[in-house]
Amino acid sequence: MKLFSRIFLSSILAGGVITLGCAANLMSGNKIAGSLFFTIGLFFICSFNWHLFTGRLPYSVTKSDWMSLPLIWVGNCIGSILFGLLISFAKDSSGVVDTAKSLVENKMNTNLLEIFASAICCNFLIYLAVEGYKTRDTDLGKHLSLIFGVSVFVLCGFEHCIADIGYAAVAKEPKMILVVLVATAGNLVGGRLIAGIHNLVKYKRIVTTKSI
């Protein structure tokens, strides 16, 4: 029970910092700068080992891992909503709210199949960012993995289900729920697919090296 409580609280914090990244992106007024500032979310999540649904998905192997994913998703949602509403009520936030509303409206008018495909692409990049952070030997390599993985998915406009919740909370738009659910499914497929392919490549490489 204590473990699940820690995971849940960690998930709330993770959802919160993702939404702070969303706010930085909205406030920047520049796509490239906004995509770089968005990286703050995954940077702190990886640094403090918090639980993010899209980051944990590719590494979910055991029954316990899979059982914790819904808890992480709910915690991320709560954190994103709380921080999103806080940002929307903050001083001089009207411009941010208007920008968020425009972004959310565009997402709700997008074909759901496009949302799904975009979410698959998003978690390809999230996995590469997290895996790079875990496996690089230097701080520079770790941070560049996060920066490139996250900023590219933001620049491309790919769908991240927790970020979508953050944007919807800032915009105070509950109708985004369908987009969020489709994005969640796409993130799940993308995360498992890229992790499976990468592990297969690593396994094949090990076997080939040993055979030589």
C-alpha angles and dihedrals in degrees: 000000000000090000092053090047091054091047091049094050091044089052092053090053091048092052089048096054091046088057090048086056089050090052092049089051092050093047098046098076088207125086097216095044091045092052091052094048090049087066089076089085099058091036092063093038092056093040094054097030093239121167119259119175096222092044096049096044098081091049097049105117110138128063089251090055092053093045091055095051096080089049090051092048092051092046091049090050092051092048093047093049094046094049092040092054090044091053092047091056095043121115115279091004097129092101091051092049092051091049091049091050091053092049093047093048090053091051092050090052092052121103110261092229088057090050090051095049091045091052091053090054090047095058092047086064095040090055092049090049094049095040090050090051091050097046107034115102098214133057089235092055092047094050095044089053090056095043096049096039095049101034093050093053091048093048090049091049094236118170121258110182096212093045088050089056089050093051091047091051093051089049091043089230113146092176089080089084095101092051090048093051093048090046089050090054091048092048089051093052093044094047095049094042097052092042091051093049093046093049090049090053091048092049093048091048091052092049092047092049092050092048091055 
